[in-house]
């Protein structure tokens, strides 16, 4: 991983990195082997899972499926992290953070935005990864439709009603699919927090136009 947030490299036309997939993007649930690979990623610690989720695909299921490639994440280390929601203890709202890896934790902030987090690590350990941004893989779609956690949740149609669902349950509105990681991963401090501000837990694809506003240099 690169930690200097330097100039973006060149993208490959017709690839997932340019927002134009070489083949039609997946729209349904993953098969058994793919699901095992993704579960293995989600079972890592937050600081390991957050960069490993870059490049993977969020699929909003339904009559008009929507596929977005994850391009920016932040790691939160649970009850050992002063910036994490779990730091102050277990509550009905934060209960999904203690669930199996892949459980959705959606919270409402500033009275206007929903934010999508995925529980990671072991069940009973409240680590999570905030999905800060994702880019559309369908040609011609606005790259800003997934830029920032609030915009991303609006695009995916996620609210607190979805909190506690699991990515791989049959009725979940959101699932995860495998795809190649970005060729370069940049690292910085986290955005929009007041505690534990210097931890290098924000990871992003510096070549993506959908990365949200934030530091573009190392911590």
C-alpha positions as CSV (number, residue, x, y, z in Angstrom):
1,X,0.0,0.0,0.0
2,X,1.2,3.5,-0.8
3,X,1.1,6.0,2.1
4,X,1.9,9.3,0.3
5,X,-1.4,9.8,-1.6
6,X,0.7,10.8,-4.7
7,X,-0.5,11.5,-8.2
8,X,-2.9,8.9,-9.6
9,X,-1.7,6.4,-12.1
10,X,-3.2,5.7,-15.5
11,X,-6.4,3.6,-15.7
12,X,-7.0,0.8,-18.0
13,X,-9.8,1.4,-20.5
14,X,-12.6,-1.2,-20.3
15,X,-11.7,-2.2,-16.8
16,X,-13.4,-2.0,-13.4
17,X,-10.9,0.7,-12.5
18,X,-12.3,3.1,-15.2
19,X,-15.9,2.4,-14.1
20,X,-16.5,0.4,-17.4
21,X,-16.3,-3.3,-16.6
22,X,-14.9,-5.7,-19.2
23,X,-17.9,-8.0,-18.7
24,X,-21.4,-7.4,-17.3
25,X,-21.1,-6.9,-13.5
26,X,-22.6,-9.5,-11.3
27,X,-26.1,-8.8,-10.0
28,X,-27.1,-11.6,-7.7
29,X,-25.7,-13.4,-4.6
30,X,-22.3,-14.9,-4.8
31,X,-21.8,-18.6,-5.2
32,X,-20.4,-20.8,-2.4
33,X,-16.7,-20.4,-3.3
34,X,-16.9,-16.7,-3.8
35,X,-18.9,-16.2,-0.6
36,X,-16.2,-18.1,1.3
37,X,-13.5,-15.8,-0.1
38,X,-15.5,-12.7,0.9
39,X,-16.3,-14.1,4.3
40,X,-12.6,-14.6,4.9
41,X,-12.0,-10.9,4.1
42,X,-14.7,-9.8,6.5
43,X,-13.3,-12.0,9.2
44,X,-10.1,-10.0,9.3
45,X,-9.4,-7.2,11.8
46,X,-10.8,-3.8,10.8
47,X,-7.4,-2.4,9.8
48,X,-6.9,-5.5,7.5
49,X,-10.5,-5.8,6.2
50,X,-10.8,-2.1,5.2
51,X,-8.1,-2.1,2.5
52,X,-9.1,-5.6,1.4
53,X,-12.6,-4.5,0.7
54,X,-11.4,-1.9,-1.9
55,X,-12.4,-3.0,-5.4
56,X,-15.1,-5.4,-4.2
57,X,-18.7,-4.8,-5.4
58,X,-21.7,-3.7,-3.5
59,X,-24.9,-5.0,-5.2
60,X,-28.2,-3.5,-4.5
61,X,-30.7,-6.2,-5.4
62,X,-34.2,-5.9,-6.7
63,X,-35.9,-5.2,-10.0
64,X,-33.3,-2.6,-11.0
65,X,-30.0,-3.9,-9.6
66,X,-27.3,-1.4,-8.9
67,X,-23.6,-2.3,-8.7
68,X,-21.0,0.0,-7.1
69,X,-17.3,-0.7,-6.7
70,X,-15.9,0.1,-3.2
71,X,-13.2,2.8,-3.5
72,X,-12.9,4.3,0.0
73,X,-13.1,2.8,3.4
74,X,-12.3,3.5,7.1
75,X,-11.4,1.1,9.8
76,X,-12.9,1.4,13.4
77,X,-11.5,-0.9,16.1
78,X,-14.5,-1.2,18.3
79,X,-14.3,-0.8,22.1
80,X,-10.6,0.0,21.9
81,X,-11.1,2.9,19.5
82,X,-12.3,6.2,21.0
83,X,-13.8,7.2,17.5
84,X,-15.9,4.1,17.2
85,X,-19.6,3.9,18.1
86,X,-18.8,0.7,20.1
87,X,-16.4,2.5,22.4
88,X,-19.1,3.6,24.9
89,X,-20.6,0.1,25.1
90,X,-23.3,-2.1,23.6
91,X,-26.7,-0.4,22.9
92,X,-29.7,-1.4,20.9
93,X,-28.5,0.9,18.1
94,X,-25.0,-0.5,18.0
95,X,-25.9,-4.1,18.5
96,X,-25.2,-5.1,14.8
97,X,-21.5,-4.3,15.4
98,X,-21.3,-7.4,17.6
99,X,-22.9,-9.6,15.0
100,X,-21.3,-12.0,12.5
101,X,-18.8,-10.5,10.0
102,X,-20.8,-9.0,7.1
103,X,-23.7,-7.7,9.3
104,X,-24.9,-4.2,8.2
105,X,-24.7,-1.4,10.7
106,X,-26.5,1.7,9.3
107,X,-26.7,4.8,11.4
108,X,-28.2,8.2,11.0
109,X,-26.0,11.3,11.6
110,X,-26.5,15.1,11.7
111,X,-30.2,14.6,11.2
112,X,-29.8,14.1,7.5
113,X,-27.4,11.3,6.4
114,X,-27.3,7.5,6.7
115,X,-23.9,5.8,6.8
116,X,-23.1,2.2,5.9
117,X,-20.8,0.1,8.0
118,X,-19.9,-3.6,7.8
119,X,-19.2,-5.6,10.9
120,X,-15.8,-7.4,10.6
121,X,-13.5,-9.5,12.7
122,X,-15.0,-12.2,14.9
123,X,-18.7,-12.4,16.0
124,X,-18.9,-10.7,19.4
125,X,-16.0,-8.3,18.6
126,X,-17.4,-4.9,17.5
127,X,-14.9,-3.9,14.8
128,X,-16.3,-2.4,11.6
129,X,-15.5,-0.8,8.3
130,X,-17.2,2.4,7.2
131,X,-17.9,2.4,3.4
132,X,-17.1,6.0,2.6
133,X,-17.4,5.9,-1.2
134,X,-18.1,3.6,-4.1
135,X,-18.1,4.2,-7.9
136,X,-20.7,2.9,-10.4
137,X,-19.5,0.3,-12.8
138,X,-22.1,1.0,-15.4
139,X,-20.9,3.3,-18.2
140,X,-22.5,6.8,-18.2
141,X,-23.6,6.8,-14.6
142,X,-22.6,9.9,-12.5
143,X,-19.4,9.0,-10.6
144,X,-20.7,11.2,-7.8
145,X,-23.6,8.9,-7.0
146,X,-21.5,7.1,-4.4
147,X,-19.1,9.9,-3.3
148,X,-19.4,10.2,0.4
149,X,-21.2,7.9,2.9
150,X,-24.4,9.9,3.0
151,X,-24.7,10.0,-0.8
152,X,-23.8,6.4,-1.1
153,X,-26.6,5.3,1.3
154,X,-29.1,7.4,-0.6
155,X,-28.1,5.9,-3.9
156,X,-28.4,2.4,-2.4
157,X,-31.6,3.2,-0.7
158,X,-30.3,2.1,2.7
159,X,-31.7,3.4,6.0
160,X,-31.6,2.3,9.6
161,X,-34.3,-0.2,8.8
162,X,-31.5,-2.2,7.1
163,X,-29.3,-2.2,10.1
164,X,-28.8,-5.7,11.4
165,X,-29.3,-7.5,8.1
166,X,-26.5,-9.6,6.7
167,X,-24.8,-9.3,3.3
168,X,-25.3,-13.0,2.5
169,X,-28.8,-13.7,3.8
170,X,-31.3,-14.5,1.1
171,X,-33.6,-11.6,1.7
172,X,-30.9,-8.9,2.2
173,X,-31.3,-5.8,-0.1
174,X,-27.5,-5.6,-0.3
175,X,-24.9,-8.2,-1.1
176,X,-21.1,-8.2,-1.8
177,X,-19.4,-9.7,-4.8
178,X,-15.7,-10.3,-5.5
179,X,-13.7,-8.2,-8.0
180,X,-10.0,-7.3,-8.4
181,X,-8.5,-4.8,-5.9
182,X,-7.1,-1.5,-7.2
183,X,-3.5,-1.5,-8.4
184,X,-2.7,1.2,-5.8
185,X,-4.1,1.7,-2.3
186,X,-3.5,5.1,-0.6
187,X,-3.7,5.6,3.1
188,X,-4.5,8.7,5.3
189,X,-6.0,9.6,8.6
190,X,-9.8,9.3,9.0
191,X,-12.2,12.0,8.1
192,X,-14.8,13.9,10.2
193,X,-13.9,12.6,13.6
194,X,-12.5,14.4,16.8
195,X,-10.9,11.5,18.6
196,X,-8.1,9.2,17.6
197,X,-7.6,11.5,14.6
198,X,-4.1,10.4,13.7
199,X,-4.6,6.7,13.1
200,X,-3.9,5.7,9.4
201,X,-7.2,4.0,9.0
202,X,-8.6,5.6,5.8
203,X,-7.9,3.6,2.6
204,X,-8.8,4.6,-0.9
205,X,-8.2,4.1,-4.6
206,X,-6.4,7.3,-5.7
207,X,-7.4,6.7,-9.3
208,X,-11.2,6.8,-8.6
209,X,-13.2,9.9,-9.3
210,X,-15.7,8.8,-6.7
211,X,-13.4,9.2,-3.6
212,X,-14.9,11.7,-1.2
213,X,-13.3,14.9,0.0
214,X,-10.5,14.2,2.4
215,X,-6.7,14.3,2.9
216,X,-4.8,13.1,-0.2
217,X,-1.5,12.8,1.6
218,X,-0.2,10.4,4.2
219,X,-0.9,10.9,7.9
